[in-house]
Amino acid sequence: MNNTLVICGHGMVAQRLLERLCAQPKPAFSRIVVLSGEPAPAYNRIQLSSLLAGDAKEDSLTLKPDDWFQRHGIERRHGDPVARIDRENREVITASGHREAYGKLVIATGSRSARLGLPGEDLNGVVGFRDLRDTRTLIELSQKYRRAVVIGGGFLGLEAAEGLRCRGMSVTVLHRSSHLLNRQLDRVGGSLLEQALQERGLNVRTGTSPLSLLGKQQLRAVQLADETLISTDLVVVAAGITPNAELGRDAGLDCDRGIQVNGQMQTSDPDIYALGECCQLGKETFGLVEPGYEQADVLARVLSEKDSNACFEPSVLATRLKISGIPIFSSGQTEADDRTESVVWQDYETNRYCRLMIRDQRLTGAVLFGETSDGPWYHERIRHADDITQYRANLAFGKDYCNAAA
């Protein structure tokens, strides 16, 4: 019986799986083969914004040196993505025609920038911001052009905008929602962020959507829904992601937006697994690295047969960000509902803001702007659903005050 593990894709989550498998006292597979369309080995995608801004060098993003893979006997093939899975013959075929037989197969193909479906989206000068290739393209274009429009005021869009601003470009951010980072921040936090970014030189337009991208072959302008035209040389599309599920879909695996998996990351084919941004559990897909790491930890245990009861369960995620040097933290609810009370603390002089959501004497959400050191402590309270009655009056002042009161 073939005891080869083949992994399609080599991003941060696939690398985490490799590390967890190699940490097992006894190897679970006679061979591990990694096939990837990326031009480079696994790298820290979170640092792409630093690379774009000129604060990091490309070689500093590499997660493990070549000798780590050699030492653990892991075979790699980069720049040659898997094009097809032949389930009947239990093998994968890459774009170049290379065939690799598998005993177990893991699909970790990640995601791509979602298309907007706008006229002109295929013009030269329209770029996504998801991977190393995109980042290299943006650096090259920033040396050639002076004006950029970023579509999307989420984390990725703001990182792209700030990176291009650091490269000397004049940047406008367009965001459909009423405030920036609407998934992580409430309205006040989003407004404070918008004000801070505009003071640093970014142009921000919220509550607006592009209608079309104009130009013949080269992009020239963005037309907004209110008929406004913004002249530009470059558009960065950062308005959501699409799971790269085509490999699974074409192979006949159960798919929705992503490749459907169970709690053990197993697809509808018991010998094929999926994890990270390409997979879907129930109705949920995953756009952050943290749940991908948790999935990789579970899958390593499942594949090693050390813990066949290991099961991935999505948990409350904390988001800790720095946009243009401004610390931001959120966990759980970001907006109150009719069953939730809010505790708000704001310091106008230092531009700090804290909003905590409480239901039935339990913390259900936290939004912090400007000072986030207590964020992890709030996150733990939310995850454990602790009763906060004893220290509720001190809750906005953080961990130390609450511990003293308790």
C-alpha positions in Angstrom: 0.0 0.0 0.0 1.3 3.5 -0.9 2.3 5.3 2.3 3.0 8.7 0.6 1.5 11.9 1.8 1.1 14.5 -1.0 0.3 18.1 -0.1 -1.1 20.5 -2.7 0.0 24.0 -1.8 2.8 25.3 0.5 1.6 28.3 2.4 1.8 29.1 6.2 -0.9 26.5 7.1 0.7 23.7 5.0 4.0 24.5 6.6 2.4 24.3 10.1 1.1 20.8 9.2 4.6 19.7 8.1 6.2 20.9 11.3 3.6 19.2 13.4 4.0 15.9 11.5 7.8 16.1 11.8 7.5 16.7 15.6 5.8 13.2 16.0 8.1 10.6 17.6 7.5 8.1 14.8 7.1 9.1 11.1 3.5 8.5 9.9 4.6 8.4 6.2 7.4 6.8 4.2 7.4 9.9 1.9 6.0 13.4 2.1 5.8 15.4 -1.2 4.8 19.1 -1.4 3.6 20.4 -4.7 3.2 24.2 -5.0 2.5 26.8 -7.7 4.2 29.5 -5.6 7.6 30.6 -6.9 9.2 30.3 -3.4 9.0 28.0 -0.4 6.5 28.8 2.4 6.8 32.3 3.5 5.2 34.6 6.2 2.3 36.1 4.2 1.5 38.4 7.2 4.8 40.2 6.4 3.9 41.0 2.8 2.6 44.4 3.9 6.0 45.1 5.5 7.7 44.0 2.2 5.4 46.3 0.2 6.2 49.2 2.5 9.9 48.6 2.2 10.3 47.6 5.9 11.3 44.0 5.2 13.5 42.1 2.8 12.0 39.2 0.8 14.4 36.6 2.1 13.4 37.5 5.7 9.9 36.1 5.0 11.0 32.5 4.4 9.6 30.3 7.2 12.2 27.4 7.1 15.6 27.1 5.3 16.2 24.5 2.6 18.2 22.2 5.0 15.1 21.8 7.3 13.3 20.1 4.5 16.3 18.0 3.5 16.8 17.0 7.2 13.2 15.7 7.4 13.2 14.1 4.0 10.4 16.3 2.6 10.4 16.5 -1.2 9.3 19.8 -2.7 8.3 20.9 -6.2 7.7 24.7 -6.5 6.3 26.7 -9.4 4.4 23.7 -10.7 0.9 23.6 -9.2 -1.3 20.5 -9.1 -3.7 20.8 -12.1 -5.8 17.7 -11.5 -6.6 15.0 -9.0 -7.1 11.5 -10.5 -9.0 9.8 -7.6 -9.5 6.5 -9.4 -5.7 6.0 -9.8 -4.9 7.9 -6.6 -2.5 10.3 -8.2 -2.2 14.1 -8.9 -1.0 15.6 -12.1 0.8 19.0 -12.1 0.6 21.7 -14.7 3.9 20.4 -16.3 2.5 16.9 -16.5 4.4 15.5 -13.5 2.5 12.7 -11.8 2.6 11.9 -8.1 0.8 8.9 -6.5 -0.6 9.4 -3.0 -1.8 7.3 -0.1 -3.2 10.4 1.6 -3.7 13.8 0.0 -4.0 17.2 1.6 -5.4 20.2 -0.4 -4.1 23.5 1.0 -4.4 25.8 -2.0 -5.5 28.9 -0.1 -7.6 31.7 -1.6 -7.4 34.5 -4.1 -8.7 38.1 -4.2 -12.4 38.0 -5.0 -13.4 39.5 -8.4 -15.8 42.4 -8.2 -17.5 41.7 -11.5 -16.9 45.3 -12.7 -16.5 46.4 -16.3 -12.7 47.0 -16.9 -11.5 44.6 -14.2 -9.2 42.9 -16.8 -7.4 46.2 -17.7 -3.6 46.5 -17.2 -3.0 48.1 -13.8 -5.7 46.1 -11.9 -3.9 43.9 -9.3 -4.9 41.8 -6.2 -2.9 41.7 -3.0 -2.7 38.1 -1.7 0.7 36.6 -2.4 4.4 37.2 -3.1 3.7 37.6 -6.9 1.1 40.3 -6.2 3.5 42.1 -3.9 6.4 42.0 -6.4 4.0 43.5 -9.0 2.8 46.3 -6.7 6.4 47.2 -5.8 7.3 47.4 -9.5 4.2 49.4 -10.4 4.8 51.8 -7.5 8.1 52.8 -9.0 6.4 53.5 -12.3 3.2 55.2 -11.3 2.1 57.9 -8.8 -1.6 57.3 -8.2 -3.4 54.3 -6.8 -7.0 53.4 -5.7 -7.5 50.5 -3.2 -10.9 48.9 -3.3 -11.7 47.5 0.2 -11.2 49.1 3.6 -10.6 45.8 5.4 -7.3 44.8 6.9 -5.7 43.7 3.6 -6.8 46.8 1.7 -5.5 49.2 4.4 -2.2 47.3 4.5 -1.9 47.6 0.7 -2.8 51.3 0.9 -0.3 52.1 3.6 2.4 50.1 1.8 1.9 52.1 -1.4 1.8 55.4 0.5 5.1 54.5 2.0 6.4 54.0 -1.6 5.5 57.6 -2.3 2.1 57.0 -4.1 -1.0 59.1 -3.7 -3.6 56.6 -2.5 -7.4 56.6 -2.2 -9.2 53.9 -0.3 -12.8 53.1 -1.3 -14.9 51.1 1.2 -18.5 50.1 0.6 -19.3 49.9 4.4 -20.0 53.0 6.5 -16.7 52.6 8.4 -13.2 51.1 7.9 -12.5 47.6 9.3 -16.2 47.0 9.7 -15.7 43.4 10.7 -13.2 44.3 13.5 -14.3 47.7 14.7 -17.5 49.5 15.6 -18.4 52.8 14.0 -16.5 54.9 16.5 -13.3 52.8 16.2 -13.6 52.9 12.4 -14.0 56.7 12.4 -11.0 57.1 14.7 -9.0 55.0 12.3 -10.2 56.9 9.2 -9.2 60.2 10.9 -5.8 58.9 11.8 -5.0 57.5 8.3 -6.1 60.7 6.6 -3.8 62.7 8.9 -1.0 60.4 7.6 -1.9 61.2 4.0 -4.3 58.5 2.8 -7.5 59.6 1.1 -10.5 57.6 2.4 -14.0 57.4 1.0 -16.4 55.2 2.9 -20.0 54.3 2.0 -19.1 54.3 -1.7 -18.6 51.6 -4.4 -16.9 51.6 -7.8 -19.2 51.3 -10.7 -16.6 50.6 -13.4 -12.9 50.8 -14.2 -12.2 52.9 -17.2 -9.5 52.7 -19.9 -8.7 51.1 -23.2 -5.9 48.7 -22.4 -4.4 50.6 -19.5 -6.4 51.6 -16.5 -7.1 55.4 -16.4 -9.9 56.0 -13.9 -12.4 54.6 -11.5 -16.1 55.6 -11.8 -18.0 55.6 -8.6 -21.7 54.9 -8.1 -22.4 58.6 -7.7 -20.8 59.2 -11.1 -17.6 60.7 -9.6 -14.4 59.9 -11.6 -11.1 59.3 -9.8 -8.1 59.4 -12.2 -5.6 56.6 -11.3 -2.8 54.5 -12.7 -3.3 51.5 -10.4 -6.2 49.7 -8.7 -5.7 47.2 -6.0 -8.6 44.9 -5.4 -8.8 43.8 -1.7 -12.5 43.4 -1.2 -12.8 39.8 0.1 -11.4 36.5 -0.9 -12.5 33.4 -2.9 -11.4 30.0 -1.7 -9.3 28.1 -4.3 -11.6 25.1 -4.3 -11.4 24.3 -8.0 -9.1 21.3 -7.5 -11.5 19.6 -5.2 -14.6 20.6 -7.3 -13.1 19.3 -10.5 -12.3 16.0 -8.7 -15.9 15.6 -7.7 -15.5 16.3 -4.0 -18.4 18.0 -2.1 -17.9 21.7 -2.4 -19.8 24.9 -1.7 -17.8 28.1 -1.6 -14.9 26.0 -0.3 -14.1 22.3 -0.2 -16.4 20.7 2.4 -14.7 19.0 5.3 -15.7 17.5 8.6 -14.1 18.2 12.0 -11.1 16.0 11.2 -10.5 18.0 8.0 -11.6 15.1 5.9 -13.4 15.7 2.5 -16.1 13.5 1.0 -13.2 11.2 -0.1 -11.9 9.6 3.1 -8.3 9.7 1.8 -8.3 13.4 0.8 -8.2 16.2 3.4 -8.4 20.0 3.0 -7.4 22.8 5.3 -6.9 26.6 5.5 -8.6 29.1 3.2 -9.7 26.6 0.6 -11.9 24.6 2.9 -15.3 25.0 4.4 -16.8 23.5 7.6 -20.5 23.7 7.7 -21.3 27.2 6.5 -18.0 28.7 7.6 -14.9 29.5 5.5 -11.7 30.8 7.0 -9.8 33.9 5.9 -7.3 34.2 8.8 -4.2 32.1 9.5 -5.1 31.3 13.2 -7.9 28.9 12.4 -5.7 27.4 9.7 -3.1 26.7 12.3 -5.6 25.0 14.6 -6.8 22.9 11.6 -3.2 21.9 10.9 -2.7 20.8 14.5 -5.8 18.7 14.4 -4.9 17.1 11.0 -1.4 16.2 12.1 -2.9 14.3 15.0 -5.5 12.6 12.7 -2.8 11.6 10.1 -0.5 10.3 12.8 -3.3 8.2 14.2 -2.2 9.4 17.7 -5.6 10.9 18.3 -8.3 9.8 16.0 -10.8 11.8 18.1 -9.1 15.1 17.4 -11.6 17.5 16.1 -11.5 21.1 14.8 -14.1 23.4 16.3 -14.1 27.1 15.2 -13.6 29.3 18.2 -13.9 33.0 19.0 -11.0 34.7 17.2 -9.2 37.7 18.4 -7.8 40.2 15.8 -4.7 42.1 16.8 -3.5 44.5 14.1 -1.3 47.4 13.5 -2.3 49.7 10.8 0.2 52.5 10.1 1.6 51.9 13.6 -1.8 52.2 15.2 -2.6 49.2 17.4 -6.1 47.7 17.1 -7.7 44.8 18.8 -11.1 43.1 18.6 -12.7 39.9 19.8 -16.3 38.6 19.7 -19.1 41.1 19.1 -18.2 44.4 17.6 -21.7 46.0 17.7 -24.3 45.9 20.5 -27.7 44.2 20.0 -30.9 44.5 22.0 -29.6 42.0 24.6 -26.2 43.6 25.0 -25.0 46.5 27.2 -21.9 48.6 26.2 -19.2 50.0 28.5 -17.3 52.7 26.6 -14.1 54.5 27.6 -12.5 57.1 25.5 -9.5 59.4 26.0 -9.6 62.2 23.4 -6.2 63.6 24.2 -4.3 60.3 23.5 -6.8 59.1 20.9 -7.5 55.8 22.8 -10.9 54.1 22.7 -12.3 51.0 24.4 -15.8 49.4 24.0 -16.8 46.3 25.8 -20.1 44.4 25.2 -21.7 42.6 28.1 -24.6 40.2 28.2 -25.9 38.4 31.4 -22.8 39.6 33.3 -20.5 38.0 30.7 -18.2 39.8 28.3 -19.2 39.1 24.7 -17.1 41.5 22.7 -14.2 44.0 22.9 -13.0 46.7 20.6 -9.8 48.5 21.5 -8.1 51.3 19.5 -4.8 53.0 20.3 -4.0 50.9 23.4 -4.4 47.1 23.2 -2.3 45.6 25.9 -5.3 44.2 27.8 -6.8 42.7 24.6 -5.7 39.1 25.2 -7.1 39.2 28.7 -10.5 40.4 27.4 -10.3 37.7 24.8 -9.9 35.0 27.4 -12.9 36.4 29.4 -15.0 36.2 26.2 -13.8 32.6 25.3 -14.4 31.3 28.9 -17.6 33.3 29.4 -16.5 34.2 32.9 -18.9 35.9 35.3 -17.6 39.5 35.6 -19.9 40.6 38.4 -17.1 41.1 41.0 -15.1 43.5 38.8 -17.6 44.9 36.4 -17.1 48.5 37.6 -13.4 48.2 36.8 -13.8 46.3 33.5 -12.9 49.2 31.1 -9.6 49.8 33.0 -8.2 46.4 32.2 -6.7 43.3 33.8 -4.8 44.8 36.7 -7.8 46.8 38.0 -10.1 43.9 37.7 -7.8 41.5 39.4 -7.4 43.9 42.3 -11.2 44.2 42.5 -11.7 40.5 42.4 
